[in-house]
Amino acid sequence: MGTKDKKKPASASEPLWKQRRREMRRQEIKRLMWKIGGIALICVVAGLLIWMNIRAISPHNTKKKGKVETMSALGVVKGKRIDTSTGSKKYVISFAVGSWVADKIVDEKTYGKLQKGQEFLVTYEPAPFSGKPKVVKWEPVNYESGGKKNN
C-alpha cells in the first residue's frame, strides 16, 4: 500500500498575483450582487406603493361594508305600470327625483291609491357602481296651509 500525497489547496500552490485577481473578482461579484439586490428591492417597494395608490383611488372601494349611506329627497310619482315579464304580476311605481327615476315594487292596494304627480319624501341609497338609487322608504307629503285643502 502506498501512501497518498495530501493535495495542497489551490490557493497555496498558485502565485500571489493569481490569488489577488481571484479575490478581486469575488469582491466585484459581491458588489454587483448587492447592487442588483438593492435595485430589485427598490422596484418592489415602488411597485407596492403604486399598487396601494391605485387601490386607494379605485371606484371598487366605494362600497363600505356594514355602513350604508341613505339620502332623502322630495319625489313625485312619475308613472305606474304592471310588470308581468317574470310570470307574476308586479306593481311598479316610478319616482322622479331631480334628474333620476327610481322604481319601487308595491302591493296592489298601494298601487290603486297612488296617483300620478303625487309627492313623496323618498329615502334612498345610491348603488355603488351605477349610482342609480334604490328606494328604501317613502312617505306621502301632507301640505297644511291654514286648514284649506288644495286640489
C-alpha positions in Angstrom: 0.0 0.0 0.0 1.2 3.3 -1.0 0.8 6.5 0.9 -1.2 9.2 -0.8 0.2 12.6 -1.0 -2.1 15.3 0.5 -3.1 17.8 -2.0 -2.5 21.4 -1.2 -5.3 23.9 -1.6 -5.3 25.6 -5.0 -4.7 28.9 -3.4 -1.4 27.8 -1.7 0.1 26.5 -4.9 -0.9 29.5 -7.1 1.2 32.6 -7.4 0.1 35.7 -5.3 -1.0 37.7 -8.4 -3.5 35.0 -9.3 -4.8 34.8 -5.7 -5.3 38.6 -5.7 -7.1 38.6 -9.0 -9.4 35.8 -7.8 -10.1 37.7 -4.6 -10.8 40.9 -6.5 -13.2 39.1 -8.9 -15.1 37.7 -5.8 -15.4 41.2 -4.3 -16.5 42.6 -7.7 -19.2 39.9 -8.0 -20.3 40.5 -4.4 -20.7 44.3 -5.1 -22.6 43.5 -8.2 -25.0 41.2 -6.4 -25.6 43.9 -3.7 -26.4 46.4 -6.4 -28.8 44.0 -8.2 -30.5 43.2 -4.8 -30.8 46.9 -3.9 -32.3 47.8 -7.3 -34.7 44.8 -7.0 -35.8 45.9 -3.5 -36.4 49.5 -4.7 -38.5 48.2 -7.6 -40.6 46.0 -5.2 -41.2 48.9 -2.9 -42.1 51.3 -5.7 -44.5 48.6 -7.2 -46.2 48.2 -3.8 -46.6 51.9 -3.4 -48.1 52.3 -6.9 -50.4 49.3 -6.3 -51.6 50.8 -2.9 -52.3 54.2 -4.5 -54.3 52.7 -7.4 -56.2 50.5 -4.9 -57.0 53.5 -2.7 -58.5 55.6 -5.5 -60.2 52.6 -7.2 -64.0 53.0 -7.5 -64.5 49.4 -6.3 -63.8 50.6 -2.7 -66.9 52.9 -2.6 -69.0 50.2 -1.0 -68.3 50.2 2.7 -69.3 47.0 4.5 -71.8 47.4 7.3 -72.5 51.1 6.7 -75.0 52.2 4.0 -75.4 55.8 3.3 -79.1 56.8 2.8 -80.3 60.2 1.4 -83.7 61.8 1.3 -85.3 64.0 -1.3 -88.7 65.1 -2.5 -90.0 62.8 -5.2 -93.0 62.8 -7.5 -94.8 59.7 -8.8 -93.9 59.8 -12.5 -95.6 56.6 -13.6 -97.3 53.4 -12.7 -97.0 50.1 -14.5 -97.8 46.4 -14.1 -94.8 44.2 -14.9 -95.6 40.6 -16.0 -92.3 39.8 -17.7 -91.2 37.4 -14.9 -94.5 35.5 -15.0 -96.0 37.0 -11.9 -97.7 40.4 -11.5 -95.5 43.1 -10.1 -96.9 46.6 -9.4 -94.2 49.1 -10.1 -94.2 52.8 -9.2 -91.6 55.2 -10.7 -90.5 58.1 -8.5 -88.8 61.1 -10.2 -86.3 62.9 -8.0 -84.4 65.6 -9.9 -82.8 64.0 -13.0 -83.1 60.4 -12.0 -86.0 58.0 -11.8 -86.2 55.1 -9.3 -88.6 52.2 -9.3 -90.3 50.6 -6.3 -92.4 47.4 -6.3 -95.6 47.8 -4.2 -98.7 45.8 -3.4 -102.0 46.0 -5.3 -103.7 48.1 -2.6 -101.0 50.7 -2.5 -100.8 50.7 -6.3 -104.5 51.6 -6.5 -104.2 54.5 -4.0 -101.3 56.3 -5.7 -101.8 58.9 -8.4 -99.5 60.3 -11.0 -98.0 63.6 -9.8 -98.4 62.8 -6.1 -95.4 64.0 -4.0 -93.5 61.8 -1.5 -90.5 62.2 0.7 -88.2 59.4 -0.7 -85.4 57.9 1.3 -82.9 56.1 -1.0 -79.4 54.6 -1.1 -77.3 55.0 -4.2 -76.0 51.9 -5.9 -72.2 51.6 -5.6 -71.2 51.4 -9.3 -74.1 52.7 -11.4 -75.2 55.4 -9.0 -78.9 54.5 -9.7 -80.8 55.0 -6.4 -82.7 52.2 -4.7 -85.8 53.4 -2.8 -85.7 52.3 0.8 -88.7 54.2 2.3 -91.2 56.7 1.1 -93.9 58.7 2.8 -96.6 61.0 1.3 -96.1 64.7 1.8 -99.0 66.5 3.5 -99.1 70.2 2.9 -101.1 72.1 5.6 -102.0 75.6 4.6 -104.1 77.0 7.3 -106.9 74.4 7.1 -107.5 75.0 3.4 -107.4 72.0 1.1 -105.6 72.4 -2.2 -106.9 70.5 -5.2 
